Amino acid sequence: MLFAGVLAGVGLGFLFVSQDHWRRGILTVGGVMLVGAVLRLCLPTPKVGMLAVRGRLFDTVTLVVLGTAVIVLTLAVPHVGG
């Protein structure tokens, strides 16, 4: 169930991207990855479903690194236009 929520959040981000709000969409994807990391860290393995791939620490660190990288790289792109 939690995996479906994370997947829905990523889908929402891609919906923003498809409507030419790419920065908002990609920031949403990065934020959802960080939320997934917190869920993976705090909840027991049977409750997180497919968010559990390896060990708890590995999954959490991977989601934090990737989510942070997505957010930092998105913010590093200069805003062009008004």
N, C-alpha and C positions, 0 to 999 in steps of 0.2 A: 504494500500500500504506500509506504514512504517512497519507494522507488518511482511509483507512478506520479507522486507529487513533484519529485525532482524532475522527472521527465516532462511533466506539464509545465513546470517553470522554464525549462530549456525551450520547450515549444513556444511559450509566450515570448521569450527573447527572440526566437527566430521569426515570429509573427511581426514583432517590431522592426526587425531588419528588413522583412519583405515589404514593409510600408515606408521605406526610406528613413527610418529612425535607427540607423545602424549603431550609433554610439549607445543609445539607450538599450537596444537589444543585446549587444555584446556585454554591456555592463550587467544586464539582468542575468545573462548566462553565467558570468563570473560570480555574481552574488549567490545564485542558486547553487553553484558548486561549493561555495563556502558554507552555505546552510547545510548542504549534504555532508560536508566534513564534520560539522557540529553534531548532526544527527548520528553519524557513524561513530563518533567518539562517545556520545552520551548514552545511546540506546544499546540494549543487548543484541547480539548477533541475530537471533531468530526474528527480531522485530524489524530489522533494517532490510531484509530481503536481499535483492540483487545489488545493494550498495556494498555488501560484504563480498569482496573478491579475494583478498588475501587476509592478513592479520589486521586487527583494528588499527594499530599504529601505522602500518604501511598504507592502508586505505585513507586514513585521516591525513597523513602527511602529503600523500599524492594529491588529494582533492584540494588541500590548502595551497600547495605550490602551484597547481594548474589554475585554480580560481584566482589566486593573486596575480599570476602572470597574465592572465586574460585581462584583468582589470587594469594593471599597470600599463600593459601594451596599448590598451584602448585609450587610456588617458594620455599616453605619450604621443598619440597622433594629433597633430595640430588641428584646431578647429578652423575651417576655412568658410568664409561667408558670414552672413549676418543672420 
